[in-house]
Amino acid sequence: MGSPPFLTITFIIISLASHASITIAADTLSPAQNLTDGQTLVSSNQRFELGFFAPGRSSNRYLGIWYHNLPLTVVWVANKANPVPDSSGSLILTSNGVLLLRNSSMGLLWSTNQTITAKSPVLQLLDTGNLVVTESDGNSFLWESFDNMSDTLLPGMKLGWDLQINLNRFMRSWKSSDDPSDGDFSFSLDPPESPQLVLRRGSQKQYRWGPFDGNRFSGSNELRANPVFQPLFVYNADEVYYEFQQLDESVLSRFQVTPLGLVRYFTWRLGSSTEWSMMVTLNRDYCDSYGMCGPYGNCYSDDPNCRCLDGFMPTSPQDWRLVDWKGGCTRKYELNCSNRDGFVRYTGLKLPDNSTVWPNFSQSPEVCRAQCLRTCDCMACANIDVHGNGSRCVVWLGQLVDMRSFPNGGEELYIRMAHAELGTTTGDLNALQQPCGTKKAEEQFKDNNPGDRLDCQKHIRHHNPDLHTSGKSSGGEAIASAKRKKLAVKISVIGELPNGKEIAVKRLSQNSGQGLKELKNEVILIAKLQHRNLVKLLGCCIQGEESISEEKKVAALDEALQHSFGDCARTALSSSRLQAWKLWNEEHPLELMDTLLEESYVPNEVVRCIHVALLCVQQRAEDRPTMSNVVFMLSNEGAELPQPKEPGFPTESSAKKAESSSTGQTSNPTANDMTITAVDGR
């Protein structure tokens, strides 16, 4: 039974009208048209689509852009704060180029706010996913969605600043997967003067990468060039921004700030992928957390996470023991802006926060450091291609925060140190970690000093071959140092090799006179002597001003270190042993003090130091206090000190059986069978 002719005609008319309402145009909308719920615009390359959608389990409707022919993945939302409660939403383009989003009662839910009007406006969805209002001739944009980001960064989007109109383009997370209104997290490029990427929760920094170094953002390798995309950083008088360009047209890619505050990079390979692949998460571990270790703390990915930089110590050791590192570290020696501060060079670091660019000192690293030293609040400096157009002097005015160890791709940073710290820390950490006695050091010294070289290999290599393959030698704190007089005094330090072996390092002071010859003789002698009660020589370095011997630490070494403490303590008080003993017996010990210090010392403390020093240089080793006793005597003013006995001379031997002034014990003398062919004063 056939249908009546009028019914067939009516059905055809209704179907045609319905199809026409869905496909108003391919990728453009004119002022004479409205885009209603159920209608979409599709970019000419079939990549992106504009229309109304409902996120997740929500029934609210939003105007947005998503990938065409893929599972719903929204990249931009217009009315984030004002959803349409039903399907009555309608997008209108006015005759002067303003976009309006209204509901069924014509209430305004969202609009563009551009100040420039158009004569013949057109709304177009570009192949890049950018929704633009333009003149019909297409020469300029009056408004674009790329200037009003949601939670996604697409290829070609500019993350950063338009300085001409003071526009900051930044990403904002959704509140949840069901609610695209503004969430807690924002991801931005700031400040324009020293650009870095910052993830904030509200106004608080959560993660930070930067500043830019001409190749990448400090602390992150993920934003560098790779087979999928090419990053671009632009810095000029008009704009400062970061963007990335797609290299493989068969791959879709995007960055997203998730509602949980993760910055992630996703890809989709056309024709083969069935879901988005999460390739990178920028904030990948605890060390990326902002200020994890506090001021002057350095974060490591291993355990423990935080350690103080060399020359610094925990501000609150108790908090650090409780794994609370936020208080950071404080200097061991305070700075003195007017008195010989210097720099220690660090490498493999993520650069600190709050950098400042000094454009007038960009030509030379030396000029940059010199200017930093002249500025009392300048704590560090570096020369970086921070704007991508040549090296600049970048400085840090104030505390150094948010650093981490970054061995692969880290930066070089010069940190200001007090002069006292420079005496125990080399100005180049690479040099500090270069083992003395390596072939490289010896060859370099031989080239520069062919006539003055001690062949360490000749005497010790067959005893200790492992020292030449050691990766580094890390020294501990100096037990004592002689800074005030140009004497041939040795400085003893305790350190540890990478293999865990504990060593003692003896280093001659820079201005040693006969010390070099003495050290050479000592190296040769110790290398030939083998006894369980004698230290074993592991290596040496006699290179220019560096004269160092490394000895295996044994219990018998404590006695030698104790004696060195006494010598160095007396030297710091600018005296000789006999003079110190003479003035002590005459009850005028304060005459030992350097006149330069006479207005800056506490007499009781000085007398106690002299007293302990004399105990440490008594002739008989058994009379000398142990190092633990020395520490106790110096740190406890109420402790009663024994009277010191007369200091001895190295060639003098005592066969007398005497009571120890420090221990109260007696010991039998032993004969010294060693012959002495030359006598030099200690």
C-alpha positions in Angstrom: 0.0 0.0 0.0 1.7 3.3 -1.1 2.0 6.4 0.9 0.0 9.5 -0.1 1.9 11.8 -2.3 1.6 14.8 0.1 3.2 12.8 3.0 6.2 11.9 0.9 6.7 15.6 -0.1 6.4 16.7 3.5 9.0 14.2 4.7 11.5 15.2 2.0 11.1 18.9 2.9 11.6 18.2 6.7 14.8 16.1 6.0 16.3 18.7 3.8 15.6 21.5 6.3 17.2 19.4 9.1 20.4 18.6 7.2 20.7 22.3 6.2 20.6 23.4 9.9 23.5 21.0 10.8 25.9 22.1 8.0 25.5 25.8 7.9 29.1 26.1 6.5 32.3 24.1 6.5 34.6 26.2 8.7 33.1 29.8 8.8 30.1 31.7 10.3 28.8 35.0 9.0 26.7 37.6 10.9 23.6 36.4 9.1 24.0 32.9 10.7 23.8 31.5 14.2 25.5 28.4 15.5 23.0 26.5 17.7 23.4 23.4 19.8 23.7 20.4 17.5 25.5 22.4 14.8 29.3 22.4 14.3 32.1 24.1 12.3 34.9 21.8 11.1 38.3 23.0 10.0 39.2 22.5 6.4 41.8 19.9 7.2 39.2 17.9 9.2 41.3 18.1 12.4 39.2 20.4 14.7 35.5 20.9 15.4 33.6 23.8 17.1 30.2 23.2 18.8 28.4 22.5 22.0 29.3 19.6 24.3 28.7 18.2 27.7 31.9 17.1 29.6 32.0 13.8 31.5 28.9 13.1 33.4 27.7 16.7 33.4 24.5 17.7 31.8 25.6 21.3 31.3 26.5 22.4 27.8 29.6 24.4 26.8 30.8 26.0 23.6 34.2 24.5 22.8 36.7 23.1 20.3 37.7 19.5 20.2 39.5 17.0 17.8 37.3 15.9 14.9 36.6 12.2 14.6 38.5 11.3 17.8 37.1 10.4 21.2 36.0 13.7 22.8 39.1 15.7 23.7 38.4 19.3 24.3 41.1 21.9 23.7 39.3 25.1 24.3 36.1 26.3 26.1 34.3 29.6 25.8 31.8 29.8 28.6 33.8 28.0 31.3 32.1 29.9 34.2 28.6 30.0 32.7 27.3 26.8 31.2 24.1 26.4 29.3 21.8 24.3 31.4 20.1 22.8 28.4 20.4 22.6 24.6 19.2 26.1 23.9 22.6 27.7 23.5 23.3 29.8 20.4 26.5 31.5 19.2 26.0 34.8 17.4 28.4 37.0 15.4 27.3 40.6 15.3 27.8 42.9 12.4 30.8 44.7 14.1 32.6 41.4 14.8 31.6 40.6 18.5 30.8 37.0 19.5 27.8 36.5 21.8 26.7 33.3 23.5 23.0 33.4 24.5 20.5 30.9 26.0 16.8 30.5 25.1 15.8 33.5 27.1 18.5 35.6 25.3 20.5 35.9 28.4 24.2 36.6 27.7 26.5 33.8 28.9 29.7 34.8 27.2 31.1 37.3 24.8 34.4 38.5 23.3 35.8 41.7 24.5 37.8 43.1 21.6 37.9 46.8 21.2 38.4 46.8 17.4 35.3 46.5 15.3 35.0 45.1 11.8 33.3 46.2 8.7 32.7 42.8 7.2 33.5 40.2 10.0 33.8 36.4 9.5 34.2 33.7 12.2 36.5 30.9 11.1 38.0 27.7 12.6 41.5 27.4 11.3 43.4 24.2 10.6 45.5 24.9 13.7 42.5 24.8 16.0 42.5 28.6 16.4 39.0 30.2 16.3 39.3 33.7 14.8 37.2 36.7 14.0 38.6 38.4 10.9 37.7 40.7 8.2 36.3 39.0 5.1 39.6 39.7 3.3 41.4 37.6 6.0 44.3 40.1 6.5 44.1 40.5 10.3 42.6 38.9 13.4 40.2 41.0 15.5 39.9 38.2 18.1 41.3 34.7 18.4 40.9 31.8 20.8 44.7 31.3 21.0 44.9 34.5 23.1 42.4 33.1 25.5 43.7 29.6 26.5 42.0 26.9 28.5 44.0 23.9 29.8 45.7 23.0 26.5 48.7 24.2 24.5 48.5 23.3 20.8 51.2 23.6 18.2 51.4 27.3 17.1 49.9 28.6 20.4 52.0 31.3 22.1 52.5 30.7 25.8 53.7 34.1 27.1 53.4 37.8 26.7 52.2 40.4 24.1 54.0 43.3 25.5 52.3 45.9 23.3 48.9 45.3 24.9 50.2 43.7 28.2 48.5 40.4 27.4 49.6 37.3 29.3 48.7 34.1 27.6 48.7 31.2 30.1 47.0 27.8 30.6 44.4 27.2 33.3 43.4 23.7 34.5 39.8 22.5 34.7 38.2 22.2 38.1 37.5 18.5 37.3 36.9 16.3 34.3 33.2 17.1 34.6 33.7 20.9 35.1 35.8 23.0 32.7 35.6 26.1 34.9 38.9 27.5 36.2 40.6 25.0 38.5 43.4 25.6 41.0 46.4 25.4 38.7 47.9 27.8 36.1 50.9 27.4 33.9 52.6 30.5 32.6 55.8 32.0 31.2 57.0 34.8 33.5 58.5 37.2 34.2 59.1 38.6 30.8 62.6 40.0 31.7 63.9 36.6 32.8 61.5 34.1 31.3 60.8 30.8 33.1 57.9 28.4 33.2 55.9 28.4 36.4 53.1 26.2 37.6 51.0 27.8 40.3 48.3 26.7 42.7 46.4 29.9 43.2 49.2 32.5 43.7 51.7 30.0 45.2 54.5 28.5 43.0 54.3 24.7 42.9 56.9 24.0 40.2 59.3 26.0 38.1 61.6 25.5 35.2 64.0 28.1 34.0 65.3 30.5 33.2 65.7 29.9 29.5 69.3 29.2 28.5 69.1 29.5 24.7 68.4 25.8 24.3 66.0 24.8 27.0 64.5 25.8 30.3 66.9 25.1 33.1 65.8 21.9 35.0 64.0 20.3 32.1 65.1 18.4 29.0 61.5 17.6 27.9 60.9 20.9 26.1 63.9 20.5 23.8 63.8 19.7 20.1 62.8 16.1 19.3 61.6 14.1 16.3 58.0 15.1 17.0 58.1 18.8 17.6 60.5 21.8 17.3 60.3 24.3 20.2 60.5 28.0 19.6 61.4 30.8 22.0 60.9 34.4 21.0 62.1 37.4 22.9 61.8 40.9 21.4 60.4 44.4 22.2 56.9 43.3 21.2 56.6 39.7 22.5 58.1 37.1 24.8 56.7 33.6 24.3 57.3 29.9 24.0 55.6 27.7 21.4 56.2 24.4 19.6 55.8 23.4 16.0 54.6 20.0 14.8 57.2 18.2 12.6 55.3 15.0 11.8 51.9 15.8 10.3 50.7 12.2 11.0 51.0 12.9 14.8 48.7 15.1 16.8 50.2 16.5 20.0 49.3 18.8 22.9 50.3 19.9 26.3 47.7 19.9 29.1 47.5 21.1 32.7 45.4 18.5 34.5 43.0 19.2 37.4 45.6 17.6 39.7 48.3 20.1 38.6 50.4 17.9 36.3 51.8 19.3 33.1 51.7 16.5 30.5 52.5 16.0 26.8 50.2 13.7 24.8 50.4 12.3 21.2 48.1 10.5 18.9 49.3 8.9 15.7 46.7 9.1 13.0 45.7 5.8 11.4 47.1 3.6 14.2 46.5 5.1 17.7 43.4 4.1 19.6 44.0 6.4 22.6 46.2 9.3 23.6 49.8 8.4 24.6 51.1 10.3 27.6 54.8 10.9 26.6 56.1 13.3 29.3 55.2 14.7 32.7 57.2 17.8 33.4 56.8 17.7 37.2 58.1 14.2 37.5 59.6 13.8 41.0 59.8 15.5 44.4 62.8 17.5 43.4 60.6 19.4 40.9 58.5 20.7 43.8 59.2 24.4 44.3 61.6 25.2 47.1 61.9 21.6 48.2 65.1 22.1 50.1 64.8 25.7 51.1 67.4 28.5 50.6 70.8 27.2 49.5 69.6 23.6 49.6 70.2 21.3 46.6 67.7 18.5 45.8 68.8 15.1 44.6 66.6 12.4 43.2 68.2 9.8 45.4 67.8 9.5 49.2 68.1 11.8 51.1 66.5 14.3 48.8 68.1 17.5 50.2 71.7 18.4 50.9 73.3 21.7 51.6 75.6 23.2 49.1 79.3 23.1 50.0 80.0 25.9 52.4 76.5 25.8 53.9 75.0 23.9 56.8 71.3 23.1 57.8 69.6 26.1 59.4 67.9 23.7 61.7 69.6 20.3 62.0 66.7 19.0 64.1 64.2 19.8 61.3 66.5 18.1 58.8 66.7 15.0 60.9 62.8 15.0 60.8 63.0 15.3 57.0 61.7 18.9 57.0 64.0 20.7 54.7 62.0 23.9 54.1 64.2 25.9 56.4 67.1 25.3 54.0 70.7 26.0 54.8 72.8 28.9 56.1 76.4 29.9 55.5 79.2 28.5 57.6 81.0 31.9 57.1 79.2 35.2 56.8 79.9 37.3 53.8 81.9 40.5 54.1 81.1 42.7 51.0 84.1 44.9 51.5 86.6 42.2 52.2 87.6 39.7 49.5 84.5 37.7 48.9 84.8 35.4 46.0 83.0 32.7 44.0 82.7 29.0 44.0 81.8 27.5 40.6 79.0 24.9 40.6 78.0 22.8 37.6 75.1 20.4 36.9 72.5 22.5 38.6 69.0 23.7 37.9 69.4 27.4 38.3 67.7 29.2 41.2 64.5 31.2 41.1 64.2 35.1 41.0 67.0 35.8 38.5 67.7 39.3 37.2 69.2 40.2 33.9 71.9 42.9 33.7 72.1 43.7 30.0 74.9 46.2 30.4 77.3 43.5 31.6 76.7 40.8 29.0 80.0 40.7 27.1 82.3 38.9 29.5 81.7 36.4 32.4 84.6 38.1 34.2 82.9 41.5 34.0 79.6 39.9 35.2 81.3 38.4 38.2 83.2 41.6 39.1 80.0 43.6 39.0 78.3 41.0 41.1 81.0 41.3 43.8 80.6 45.0 43.8 76.9 44.6 44.6 76.5 43.4 48.2 73.2 41.6 47.8 74.3 39.8 44.6 74.6 36.1 45.8 75.3 34.4 42.5 75.8 35.0 38.8 75.9 33.2 35.4 76.3 34.1 31.8 73.3 32.7 29.9 71.6 33.1 26.6 68.4 33.9 28.5 66.7 35.7 25.7 67.8 33.4 22.9 69.8 36.1 21.2 73.2 36.1 22.9 74.8 35.7 26.3 73.6 37.9 29.2 74.8 38.6 32.7 72.2 36.9 34.9 72.4 37.5 38.7 70.5 36.5 41.8 69.9 39.3 44.3 69.0 37.5 47.6 68.8 33.9 48.8 69.1 31.1 46.3 66.0 28.9 46.3 64.6 26.0 44.2 67.8 24.3 43.1 68.3 20.7 42.2 71.1 18.4 41.0 70.7 18.1 37.2 73.8 16.2 35.9 72.5 15.8 32.4 72.1 19.3 31.0 72.5 21.3 34.2 73.9 24.8 34.2 77.0 26.5 35.5 76.5 28.9 38.4 79.0 31.0 40.4 77.9 31.3 44.0 79.4 34.0 46.2 81.4 32.8 49.2 83.2 34.4 52.1 87.0 34.6 51.9 87.3 32.1 54.8 85.4 29.5 52.8 87.5 30.1 49.7 90.5 28.9 51.8 88.9 25.4 52.1 86.9 25.2 48.9 88.3 25.4 45.4 86.7 27.9 43.0 85.9 25.1 40.5 84.0 22.1 41.7 85.3 20.1 38.7 88.8 20.9 39.8 87.9 19.9 43.4 86.7 16.6 42.2 89.7 15.9 39.9 91.9 13.4 41.8 95.5 14.3 42.5 97.9 12.0 41.0 96.0 11.3 37.8 97.9 10.9 34.6 96.1 14.0 33.2 97.2 16.2 36.1 100.8 14.8 35.9 101.1 15.3 32.2 99.7 18.9 32.5 102.2 19.7 35.2 105.1 18.1 33.3 104.3 20.3 30.3 104.2 23.4 32.4 107.0 22.6 34.8 109.4 20.2 33.1 112.2 20.8 35.6 110.4 20.5 38.9 108.3 17.4 39.1 108.0 14.6 41.6 107.3 11.3 39.8 104.6 10.0 42.1 104.1 7.0 39.7 107.7 5.9 40.2 107.2 5.5 43.9 103.6 4.5 44.6 101.8 3.3 41.5 102.8 -0.4 42.0 101.4 -0.1 45.6 98.1 1.6 44.8 97.0 1.3 41.2 93.3 2.0 42.1 93.9 5.7 42.8 94.4 6.4 39.1 91.0 5.2 38.2 89.2 7.0 41.0 86.5 9.3 39.7 86.8 11.9 42.4 88.3 12.7 45.8 86.1 14.5 48.2 87.7 16.2 51.2 86.0 16.8 54.5 86.3 19.8 56.7 89.8 21.1 57.4 91.0 20.3 60.9 93.2 23.4 61.0 94.5 26.0 58.6 97.3 28.5 58.6 96.2 31.7 57.0 97.9 34.6 58.8 101.6 33.8 58.3 103.5 32.7 55.2 104.9 29.5 56.8 105.4 26.0 55.5 102.5 24.6 57.4 100.6 21.5 56.4 96.8 21.4 56.4 95.3 18.0 57.2 91.8 17.1 56.0 89.8 13.9 56.2 88.0 12.7 53.1 86.4 9.7 51.4 87.0 8.1 48.0 84.0 7.0 45.9 84.7 3.4 46.8 84.2 4.3 50.5 87.8 4.2 51.5 88.6 6.9 54.2 91.7 8.9 53.6 93.6 11.7 55.1 94.9 14.5 52.8 97.9 16.7 53.7 98.1 19.9 51.8 100.9 22.5 52.0 99.8 26.1 52.4 100.1 28.3 49.3 103.1 30.3 50.5 105.2 27.3 51.7 108.9 27.9 51.4 110.8 24.7 52.2 107.5 22.7 52.4 107.7 21.4 48.8 111.1 19.7 49.4 109.8 18.4 52.7 106.7 16.9 51.1 108.7 15.2 48.3 111.0 13.5 50.9 108.0 12.5 52.9 106.2 11.0 49.9 109.3 8.9 49.0 109.8 7.8 52.6 106.3 6.8 53.4 105.9 5.0 50.0 108.8 2.7 50.9 107.8 2.0 54.5 105.2 -0.7 55.2 104.0 -1.3 58.7 100.6 -1.9 60.3 101.0 1.1 62.6 102.1 3.4 59.8 99.9 5.3 57.4 100.0 4.0 53.8 100.5 6.5 51.0 97.9 6.3 48.3 98.8 9.2 46.0 100.2 12.6 45.7 99.9 15.8 43.6 102.6 18.4 43.3 101.3 20.7 40.6 102.1 24.4 40.6 100.6 25.8 43.9 98.9 22.5 44.8 101.0 20.2 46.9 98.9 17.3 48.3 99.5 13.8 49.6 96.8 11.3 50.3 97.2 8.7 53.0 95.0 5.9 54.1 93.4 6.8 57.5 94.4 4.5 60.3 94.0 4.8 64.1 97.7 5.9 64.5 97.0 8.9 62.3 95.0 10.6 65.1 98.2 11.4 67.0 99.7 13.1 63.9 96.6 15.1 63.3 96.5 16.2 66.9 100.1 17.4 66.6 99.2 19.3 63.5 96.3 21.0 65.3 98.7 22.3 67.9 101.1 23.6 65.3 98.4 25.3 63.3 96.7 26.8 66.4 100.0 28.4 67.4 100.7 29.6 63.9 97.2 31.2 63.8 98.3 33.1 66.9 101.4 34.2 65.0 104.1 32.7 67.2 106.8 30.1 67.2 106.9 27.1 69.6 109.7 28.4 71.8 108.3 31.9 72.0 104.9 30.5 73.0 106.4 28.4 75.7 108.5 31.3 77.0 105.5 33.7 77.1 103.4 31.1 78.8 105.9 30.5 81.6 106.2 34.3 82.0 102.4 34.5 82.3 102.1 36.8 79.3 100.3 34.5 76.8 98.3 37.3 75.2 101.5 38.8 73.7 101.2 36.0 71.2 98.2 37.6 69.6 98.5 39.4 66.3 98.2 43.1 66.8 95.6 43.2 64.0 93.3 41.2 66.2 93.8 43.0 69.5 90.4 44.8 69.4 88.4 41.8 68.2 89.1 38.9 70.5 87.9 37.6 73.9 91.0 37.3 76.2 89.8 34.2 78.1 89.0 32.4 74.9 92.5 33.2 73.5 94.3 32.0 76.6 92.3 28.7 76.5 93.2 28.2 72.9 96.9 28.8 73.6 96.7 26.4 76.6 95.2 23.6 74.5 97.7 24.3 71.7 100.6 23.9 74.0 99.1 20.6 75.3 99.0 19.4 71.7 102.7 20.1 71.0 104.2 18.5 74.1 107.4 16.4 73.4 105.9 13.0 74.3 103.1 11.8 72.1 101.4 10.1 75.0 101.2 13.4 76.8 99.1 15.0 74.1 95.3 14.9 74.4 93.2 13.0 72.0 91.2 15.0 69.4 88.0 14.2 71.3 89.6 15.7 74.4 90.7 18.7 72.4 87.2 19.3 71.2 85.9 18.9 74.7 88.4 21.3 76.2 87.7 24.0 73.6 83.9 23.7 73.8 83.6 23.5 77.6 84.8 26.6 79.5 84.4 24.9 82.8 86.6 21.9 82.0 89.9 21.9 84.0 93.0 21.8 81.8 96.3 20.1 82.9 99.4 22.1 82.8 101.4 21.7 79.6 104.9 20.3 79.5 107.7 21.8 77.5 107.4 21.4 73.7 109.9 19.2 72.1 112.2 19.4 69.0 111.8 16.7 66.4 115.3 15.3 66.9 115.1 15.3 70.6 114.2 12.0 72.3 113.3 11.3 75.8 114.3 8.1 77.7 112.7 9.3 80.9 109.7 7.6 82.3 107.3 10.5 83.0 103.8 10.8 84.1 101.5 12.0 81.4 100.1 15.5 82.1 97.0 14.7 80.0 96.2 11.1 80.8 98.0 10.4 84.1 99.4 7.1 82.6 103.0 5.9 82.4 104.7 4.2 79.6 108.1 2.6 79.0 110.4 4.3 76.5 111.5 2.6 73.3 114.7 2.9 71.5 114.7 4.8 68.2 116.8 2.8 65.8 116.3 5.2 62.8 119.4 7.2 61.9 119.1 10.8 60.9 121.4 12.2 58.3 120.0 15.7 58.1 118.3 17.9 60.8 115.8 20.6 59.9 113.6 22.4 62.3 109.9 21.5 62.2 
